[in-house]
Amino acid sequence: MTLDKHQIDGLPGFKQKTMPATEFENLMGEAGYERAGSGQGQAGRVKIWWSHKTYRFVESIYSGDKNTVITAYHPGE
């Protein structure tokens, strides 16, 4: 479960396994995604969901302190 294992619609492929949250959020915003909600993940992690007018819904998993994005994917992949 790392960032480089998934391709997000509208974004170039990730080369790194994790990413600073601010960098990821900037990429998502530039691609037209909007934050749709958040919730508690497993092992103290945080889930943040993203919506887009044309691209598929995205679920992202952050570290417990919300400083690092561990992975992001289109649910159902």
N, C-alpha and C positions, 0 to 999 in steps of 0.2 A: 504494500500500500504506500506508494510514493508518487509524487507529482509527475515524474517523467514516464509513468506507465500509462497515462491517459492523454487523449487529444480532446481539447475543448473547442467546440464550434466557434469560429471567428478569431481564434488565437493561434499563434505559431506553436509548434510542439515545444514542450518544456525539456530542457537538457539537464536540469538539476533535480535532485530528489525532493528538496524542500525549498521554500522561498520566503523571504521576509513578507509579512502580511501587507505592508504598505505597497510594495512592488506589485504583488498579486492583485490587490484591489485597484491599483491604477490601471493595470492591464485590462481587468474586467470592465471598468468604467469606460475606458477608451474604446472597447469593443461594443459598448452599448448595453452591458448588463447592469441591472439594478439589484441591490440587496433586497431579498424577499422575506427574510426571517432568519431566526437563529434558534438553537436549542442545545441541550447538553448531549455530548457524545460519550462514547465509552472511555474508560480509563482517564477521566478528567478532561478529555478533549472537548472542543466546541465545534458544533456544526453550523455552517452559515450557508443559506440557500440563495441562489441568484436566478433571476428571471430575465428574459429578453423577448422583444417583440416578435422576432423570427427564429432565433436559435432555440435549441432545447434547453430545458431547465438544468441547472448545475447545482450539485451539492459539494461543498468544500469542507475539509476537516482541518481545524486549527489546533495548535498546541493549547494547553490549558490557560496560558497567559495571553493568548490571542496574538502573539508576536510572530508566529511562524505558521505558514500553510504547509501541511503535511501531504495532502492530496486533494484533488478535485476531479470530478467525473460527472458524466450524465447518468443519473440513476437508470438502472436496467442494462447497463453495459456489461 
